[in-house]
Structure formats: C-alpha cells, structure tokens
Amino acid sequence: MSQLEQKSSSWSALFAEPMNELVKRYTASVFFDRRLWRADIEGSLAHARMLAAQGILAAADLQAIEAGMAQIAGEIESGQFEWKLDLEDVHLNIEARLTQLAGDAGKRLHTGRSRNDQVATDVRLWLRGEIDLIAGLLAQLQGALLDLAERNTDVILPGFTHLQVAQPVSFGHHILAYVEMFSRDAERFTEVRARVNRLPLGAAALAGTSYPLDRESVARALGMEGVCQNSIDAVSDRDFAIEFTAAASLAMVHISRFSEELVLWMSQNFGFIRIPDGFTTGSSIMPQKKNPDVPELARGKTGRVVGHLMGLITLMKGQPLAYNKDNQEDKEPLFDTVDTLKDTLRIFADMVAGISTVPEAMERAALRGYATATDLADYLVKKGVPFRDAHETVAHAVKTAMAQQVDLSQLQLADLQRFNPAIGQDVYEVLSLRGSLNARDILGGTAPAQVRAQVARHRARLA
C-alpha cells in the first residue's frame, strides 16, 4: 500500500484510528464519480503546467507528471486501471496511481489546490462537455421535427384547446411549436454553459492560497471564460448544477408534452399517426396491442429529472459557507439528469424520423368539431356585424348543424341566411377546412405558406 493510500484511510496523524468500514462505504464516491476522470486529468495537467511556469514546480517534476498522467489515461481507457474504494473518489485514485508512477512529483501536484476547488473544477469541465453534446442532440431532434413538419405542411389537423376541437391547423405548424420549444432549450443551455465555464481552481479549500498562482492562465489553458472571483463562493457554489438541471427539466417537460400527444394521436380513438414498430412494444396477453412505450417512458423519466432538480435545490438550501460534505450528493442526480436527457433526445430524434401521418383521420376529426365556426364569425364581422353579435349568430348556426348532424359547411345557404341575410355563396370557401387554413397567412400563422417560411427560418438557424 502506498503512503497516500495509508494516509487516505486514516487521513493524517491527527486521527487515532482508521475510518469505520461502513463509514468508508457511506462516504465513498468512486463508483459513480469515476466518470470525471478525463476532466480530472485535464485540470491537473493545466494546474501542473501553471505551477511550473510560476517556478513552483520543477521542470523534471512536470515532465514526470505529464508522463504519468498519459499512462493513467491509457490504463483507464483500456479498462486496466484499478479503482480502489479505500481511495474514496476519482481524484485520490488518480493521484495515488500518479504517485506510484512519478514518485515525489506526484505528491507535489496538489500544491496550491484543495480537493474542494479540484472537485468543483472537474465537475464544471465535465458538464461543459456534456452541454456541448446535448446541444448537438437538440439540433438533431429539431432537424427531425423540421423534416416531419415539412412533409406535412398541407395536412390538416384539428387544433385543440381544452382537448376540444378548436380550429383547423397545419400538422406541420403544430410540430413547429415543438421546434420553438427545443430552440429555447438550446438557448438556455448556451447561457448555462457560460456560467458553468468558470474556473474555481486556485480557491483551494476556501481562502485561496499563499502560492503565487496564475489562475487566469489556467482558465485560458482549459478554455474557460473566466475565473470564480470569490474563493469561498468558488468551492461552495452549485448554482451551475441546479441551473443546468432546471434547463434539463424544461427540456424534458417539452419532451413529455410531445409524448402525451404522440400517445393520444397513436390511439385508436384518434388514429392520427403511426409510430415505427421499433419504438413500440406488444402485450404479453393481448396480441393486437401496439403500445407507445417510448413516449410513455419519457413522460415518466421527466418526473425523475424534475425530482433531481428539487433534490439539488433542497441539498443546497441549508448549507452554510463554505464547502460541506453534503455537496458530494450533487453528482448522482446531475449525472443521471445528463444521461436521461441525452438518451431521450437521441431516441426521440430517431423515432420522429419514422413517424407517418394519417391525414384522412385528422380531417374527419376536424369536421366533427365544427372547427370553422370562428371563420364564420370573422366572415360576418367583415360584413359589418359586431363581433359579439357575430359570435352569438354562429352559436345558433352550430346548434342547428348539431341538430341536423352535419358540418357547418354542409348547411344549406338558405339555412345560413336565416341567421344573417348578409351571408352569401362565398361563405362556403370560408367554411372549408382548407380555406380556414389558408386564411391565416400572417407571421406565425398556420397557413402553409407561413409554415414553409418558418421551416426555412429554422433550417437557416440550425445550419
């Protein structure tokens, strides 16, 4: 056992007995924080090179540290690295192995830093990389949604409010609503990344250090946008993790809303879409079933991610400054949030690419709900009828159509004129689903021309 391993089990000569075995397992994090290894090595090398540039570390020691870290990286990548519970976390495991390889040079690496600022740096470096991956996955999902919208620009979907048929909309327009949501998610992650990408290293345990560190040079070497300006805040801040999880929760909420619609649209009562077989499952007892398990599970996983957000907020709410061991509990919810979001975005991009629509089912549903009633009211307003009077007139027309079990567009002209003599033959263009759709040709509207313009705008944004 190395000297570092011996010390890690008793911490220092201050302690009269080794750590209790149960406590050792209770406090260890190596089995989940080992994923930080690449960030730990990257941060340590930047720190070592700064120490050498400042004359704090000898050139020979830096060379030994660089060679040792290269070997450790190779061992981890090949699966040959031995992770030890006794060494508690990823940081001490790597440092112990470095000391085996580089001797005293490995022991000198920790000069001018604490595990407090080291951990905070590693998590930020790791999370920055994950945010970049998530940004790419969000772009892929938006691209798949744009393809779906473009294929279905002219398909008429009943738009709903209160889950009641409201007005006809382009199916492509409806899908573009989710593109808008995911584009806002991408903006949020960009903003979060800027706050994640700040350097705590050099704050040491909480008070800074007496060594003449060049923190700005380390930040530049690591591609960070600045340094944390207050040493106490630098080691105790987990706002960046909470903010990331909040952004992830919103993205998952958008996924969940989309999932709910996919589940409804796929059901026999709607029959609007077909989801590829590879994203559905059957029943163990009912052979006719095709279940939308992926959207359903995504709805469930949304609750899990939102729960992680609540957990992180609760974790921080009672902590005094500066660092406390509570903060070890930030990693598992953060890691799981990242994994869940990435997996969900990846699978949804693939699933959306294979969705097909059933336009005739959508049109039948729109016709059942008197979706052009508002168009008739607008028609009367343009004939000089006050809107409230027009609204009341159309309500009577709908009541008549319901009694006759026909759509508004199927009422005889004479019947319509009984409600208002200003109604002419041209009303039937207004009452058609296609006419209603085409009439809403304003910025942000559902007219196919506007939908195509929005698709083009989004493609240019993602290019």
Secondary structure as GFF3:
##gff-version 3
##sequence-region A 1 463
A	DSSP	alpha_helix	3	10	.	.	.	ID=ss1
A	DSSP	alpha_helix	21	27	.	.	.	ID=ss2
A	DSSP	alpha_helix	30	33	.	.	.	ID=ss3
A	DSSP	three_ten_helix	34	36	.	.	.	ID=ss4
A	DSSP	alpha_helix	37	53	.	.	.	ID=ss5
A	DSSP	alpha_helix	59	78	.	.	.	ID=ss6
A	DSSP	three_ten_helix	85	87	.	.	.	ID=ss7
A	DSSP	alpha_helix	90	102	.	.	.	ID=ss8
A	DSSP	alpha_helix	104	108	.	.	.	ID=ss9
A	DSSP	alpha_helix	115	151	.	.	.	ID=ss10
A	DSSP	beta_strand	156	161	.	.	.	ID=ss11
A	DSSP	beta_strand	164	170	.	.	.	ID=ss12
A	DSSP	alpha_helix	171	196	.	.	.	ID=ss13
A	DSSP	alpha_helix	215	221	.	.	.	ID=ss14
A	DSSP	alpha_helix	231	236	.	.	.	ID=ss15
A	DSSP	alpha_helix	239	266	.	.	.	ID=ss16
A	DSSP	beta_strand	273	274	.	.	.	ID=ss17
A	DSSP	three_ten_helix	277	279	.	.	.	ID=ss18
A	DSSP	alpha_helix	293	317	.	.	.	ID=ss19
A	DSSP	three_ten_helix	325	330	.	.	.	ID=ss20
A	DSSP	alpha_helix	331	353	.	.	.	ID=ss21
A	DSSP	beta_strand	356	357	.	.	.	ID=ss22
A	DSSP	alpha_helix	359	368	.	.	.	ID=ss23
A	DSSP	alpha_helix	373	382	.	.	.	ID=ss24
A	DSSP	alpha_helix	387	404	.	.	.	ID=ss25
A	DSSP	three_ten_helix	408	410	.	.	.	ID=ss26
A	DSSP	alpha_helix	413	419	.	.	.	ID=ss27
A	DSSP	alpha_helix	427	431	.	.	.	ID=ss28
A	DSSP	alpha_helix	433	439	.	.	.	ID=ss29
A	DSSP	alpha_helix	448	462	.	.	.	ID=ss30
###
